[in-house]
Amino acid sequence: MCCPAPPNRVHCRQERGGQRLRNTWAEQSMEVGSKEYSDAIEEAYNEDALKCLDIVERDDFYGIVAADGMRFFGEKLGLTPRSHVLDLCSGIGGPARYLAKTYGCKVTGVDLSAFNHRTALQRTKDAALDHLVHFVHSDALTISFADETFTHVFGGEAWCYFPDKLPLYQSAFRLLKPGGTIAFLESACGATVRLNAEEHLGAVHYESIARYAAMLESAGFVSVTHNDTTALACKDISDAMYRLITRRDRVVAAAGAETYYALLEIWAEFLSHFSQGTLTHCGFIARKPVRSVNGSR
């Protein structure tokens, strides 16, 4: 979620809200999943942003946390070659390829952006992982997989774009096998945070840790836990900022000064909030109950 995007109000929420976005740049409201929303996503994720992230060696991770954070979190998911992970809002497939390569599991990624989908397919083929990793171009809330298809549902810092996350968690619950795992990385806050980087980001909706947990339980999940990954997020951001600054000329030549300064501002502001404690970074893990012999949970 750290790619420059159309200007929007960025805010942190503790209460549920309507499933709408206010796009101040276009001066229109957009339904999540609508054509207007899809068009905005297409503008947010593009070749210039990708060139910049490649130069600073983000390993195809769009989010705040990159390889170090995924390594830490991935070890807690119990993945094996028998696992089948659904990566909702999978971007260009960095986390999906990491999980498949590291654990030998199958991964199906879903993303609304046509650019992300094309890039994910090509980079997965180039990495010789297309026998394990597959991608679907779709809205995460309208995918038509059969019930109880996956052992894990994963989200890598992209579910913040949903103003109301409960329907997303409920969809994950339906798609998981009994005993399956939902896991996601995301920022959290205890009070409203306004980011100056709002002209670079789409509207994101962070929740308090308690609110994330309550929504997961409302969706039917049990054994809800969270890991504080703030230190890992700060390290990944600091590493990215160092490479961005020291490779400024290459980034500006490839992607333009606007993209360079947008990423610098976004990363600097997140690092500041994490350092001050106004934002934290966390990894949530919860389970779908296992059916008993008589079919109850």
C-alpha positions in Angstrom: 0.0 0.0 0.0 3.0 2.3 -0.2 2.8 3.1 -3.9 1.8 6.6 -4.9 -1.9 6.7 -5.5 -4.7 9.2 -6.3 -5.2 11.8 -3.6 -7.6 10.7 -0.9 -8.3 11.3 2.8 -6.2 8.9 4.8 -7.6 8.2 8.3 -7.7 5.7 11.1 -11.0 4.2 12.2 -12.1 2.5 15.4 -15.8 2.3 14.5 -17.4 0.7 11.5 -18.4 2.9 8.6 -20.1 2.8 5.2 -18.5 0.9 2.4 -17.7 4.1 0.4 -14.6 6.1 -0.4 -14.4 9.9 -0.7 -12.1 10.7 -3.5 -11.2 14.4 -3.0 -9.0 14.4 -6.1 -11.9 13.4 -8.4 -14.5 15.0 -6.1 -16.7 12.0 -6.3 -17.7 9.1 -4.0 -16.6 5.7 -5.1 -18.0 2.3 -4.1 -15.3 -0.2 -3.3 -15.2 -2.6 -6.2 -16.9 -0.2 -8.6 -15.5 0.7 -12.0 -14.5 4.2 -10.7 -12.7 2.5 -7.8 -11.0 0.0 -10.2 -9.9 2.9 -12.4 -8.4 4.7 -9.4 -6.5 1.5 -8.5 -5.1 1.3 -12.0 -3.8 4.8 -11.6 -2.2 4.0 -8.3 -0.3 0.9 -9.4 1.7 1.5 -12.6 5.1 1.0 -14.3 6.8 4.1 -12.8 6.1 3.0 -9.2 7.2 -0.5 -10.0 10.5 0.8 -11.5 11.2 2.7 -8.4 10.5 -0.2 -6.1 12.7 -2.5 -8.2 15.6 0.0 -7.9 15.4 0.1 -4.2 15.1 -3.8 -4.1 11.8 -4.2 -2.4 11.5 -7.8 -3.7 8.1 -7.2 -5.1 6.6 -6.2 -1.7 4.3 -3.2 -2.0 3.7 -2.9 1.7 5.6 -1.4 4.7 7.0 -4.7 5.7 9.1 -6.5 3.1 11.2 -9.7 3.3 12.3 -9.5 6.9 8.7 -9.1 8.1 7.4 -11.8 5.9 10.1 -14.2 7.1 9.1 -13.5 10.7 5.4 -13.8 10.1 5.5 -16.7 7.7 7.2 -18.9 10.3 4.1 -18.6 12.5 1.6 -19.9 9.9 2.3 -23.6 9.9 2.7 -23.8 6.1 3.6 -27.1 4.4 3.6 -28.4 0.8 0.0 -29.6 1.6 -1.2 -26.0 2.3 -3.2 -23.9 -0.1 -3.0 -20.2 0.6 -5.5 -17.6 -0.7 -3.7 -14.2 -0.9 -6.4 -11.6 -1.0 -5.3 -8.3 -2.6 -2.0 -10.0 -3.7 -0.4 -7.0 -5.6 2.3 -8.1 -8.0 2.7 -11.4 -6.1 5.7 -10.8 -3.9 4.4 -12.4 -0.7 2.7 -15.2 -2.7 6.0 -16.2 -4.4 7.9 -15.9 -1.1 5.5 -18.3 0.6 5.5 -20.8 -2.3 9.3 -20.8 -2.7 10.0 -21.0 1.1 7.4 -23.6 2.1 6.5 -25.4 -1.1 2.8 -24.5 -0.7 0.3 -23.6 -3.3 -0.9 -20.0 -3.4 -3.8 -18.4 -5.3 -3.6 -14.6 -5.5 -6.5 -12.3 -6.1 -6.1 -8.6 -7.1 -8.4 -6.0 -8.6 -5.6 -4.2 -10.6 -5.1 -5.4 -14.1 -1.5 -4.1 -14.0 -0.8 -6.0 -10.8 -2.3 -9.1 -12.3 -0.3 -9.0 -15.5 2.9 -8.2 -13.6 2.3 -11.0 -11.1 1.8 -13.6 -13.9 5.0 -12.6 -15.7 7.2 -12.4 -12.6 5.9 -15.7 -11.3 6.7 -17.3 -14.7 10.1 -15.7 -14.7 10.7 -17.1 -11.2 9.6 -20.6 -12.4 7.0 -20.7 -9.7 3.9 -20.9 -11.9 3.4 -24.5 -11.0 2.7 -23.4 -7.4 1.3 -19.9 -7.7 -1.7 -18.8 -9.6 -3.5 -15.5 -9.9 -7.1 -14.4 -10.5 -8.1 -10.8 -11.6 -11.1 -10.1 -9.4 -12.5 -8.0 -6.6 -11.7 -9.8 -3.3 -15.4 -9.5 -2.1 -16.9 -11.2 -5.2 -14.6 -14.1 -5.9 -16.5 -17.3 -6.6 -14.3 -20.0 -5.0 -16.1 -23.0 -3.5 -16.6 -23.0 0.3 -13.8 -24.6 2.4 -11.3 -24.5 -0.5 -8.2 -23.1 1.3 -6.1 -23.9 4.4 -5.0 -20.3 4.8 -6.2 -16.9 3.8 -3.5 -14.2 3.9 -3.5 -10.4 3.6 -0.3 -8.3 3.2 -1.1 -4.7 4.2 -3.9 -4.3 1.6 -7.1 -4.9 3.6 -6.8 -1.4 5.0 -8.5 -0.2 1.8 -11.8 -1.8 3.0 -13.8 0.7 5.2 -15.8 -2.2 6.6 -13.6 -5.3 7.0 -16.2 -7.6 8.5 -17.5 -8.8 5.1 -13.9 -9.5 4.0 -13.3 -11.6 7.2 -16.7 -13.4 6.7 -15.7 -14.2 3.1 -12.4 -15.6 4.4 -14.2 -17.7 6.9 -16.4 -19.2 4.2 -13.4 -20.1 2.0 -11.3 -21.7 4.7 -11.4 -25.4 5.6 -12.4 -26.2 9.2 -9.3 -25.5 11.3 -7.9 -23.2 8.6 -6.0 -20.0 9.4 -6.6 -16.3 8.6 -3.5 -14.2 8.8 -2.8 -10.6 7.9 -0.2 -7.9 8.4 -1.5 -4.3 8.9 -0.9 -1.1 10.8 -3.1 -0.3 13.8 -3.9 2.8 15.9 -5.7 3.7 19.0 -6.8 7.2 18.0 -7.4 9.0 14.7 -4.2 9.7 12.7 -4.1 12.1 9.8 -1.2 11.6 7.4 0.3 14.5 5.3 1.0 11.8 2.7 -2.7 11.6 1.9 -2.3 13.1 -1.5 -0.1 10.1 -2.4 -2.3 7.3 -0.9 -5.7 5.9 -1.5 -8.1 6.1 1.4 -7.0 3.7 4.1 -8.8 2.7 7.2 -6.8 1.4 10.1 -8.4 0.0 13.2 -7.4 -0.4 16.8 -5.9 -3.8 17.8 -9.1 -4.4 19.9 -11.3 -3.6 16.9 -9.4 -5.9 14.5 -9.8 -8.7 17.1 -13.5 -8.0 17.7 -14.3 -8.2 14.0 -12.4 -11.4 13.6 -14.4 -12.9 16.4 -17.7 -11.6 15.0 -16.8 -13.4 11.7 -16.6 -16.6 13.6 -12.8 -17.0 14.2 -11.3 -18.2 17.4 -7.9 -18.2 19.0 -7.3 -14.7 17.8 -3.7 -13.5 18.5 -1.5 -10.7 17.3 2.2 -10.1 17.0 3.8 -6.7 17.3 5.8 -6.3 14.1 6.5 -2.6 14.6 10.3 -3.0 15.0 10.4 -5.1 11.8 8.4 -2.5 9.9 10.7 0.3 11.1 13.7 -1.7 9.9 12.2 -2.5 6.5 11.2 1.2 6.0 14.7 2.4 7.1 16.4 0.0 4.8 14.1 1.1 1.9 14.6 4.8 2.6 18.4 4.4 2.7 18.4 2.7 -0.7 16.0 5.3 -2.1 18.1 8.2 -1.0 21.4 6.7 -2.1 20.0 5.7 -5.5 18.1 8.9 -6.0 19.5 9.7 -9.4 18.6 6.3 -10.8 15.1 6.5 -9.3 14.4 10.0 -10.7 15.8 9.0 -14.1 13.6 5.9 -14.3 10.4 7.0 -12.5 10.5 10.8 -12.2 11.1 13.1 -9.3 7.4 13.1 -8.3 7.5 9.3 -7.6 10.8 9.6 -5.8 9.6 12.3 -3.4 6.2 10.7 -2.9 7.8 7.5 -1.7 10.2 9.4 0.5 7.4 11.3 2.1 5.3 8.2 2.6 8.0 6.1 4.2 9.3 9.0 6.4 5.9 9.7 7.8 5.1 6.1 8.6 8.5 5.7 10.2 7.8 8.8 12.3 4.4 7.5 13.4 5.8 4.1 14.4 8.6 5.8 16.3 6.2 8.1 18.2 3.7 5.2 18.9 0.8 6.9 17.1 0.8 3.9 14.8 1.8 0.3 15.5 2.4 -2.6 13.1 1.0 -6.0 13.8 0.4 -9.5 12.4 -3.0 -11.1 13.2 -3.6 -14.8 13.2 -6.9 -16.6 13.9 -8.4 -20.0 13.3 -11.7 -21.3 11.9 -13.1 -23.8 14.4 -12.8 -27.5 13.6 -16.0 -29.4 13.2 -16.8 -32.0 15.8 -17.9 -35.5 14.8 -21.6 -34.4 14.7 -20.8 -31.5 12.4 -21.0 -28.8 15.1 -18.2 -26.4 15.9 
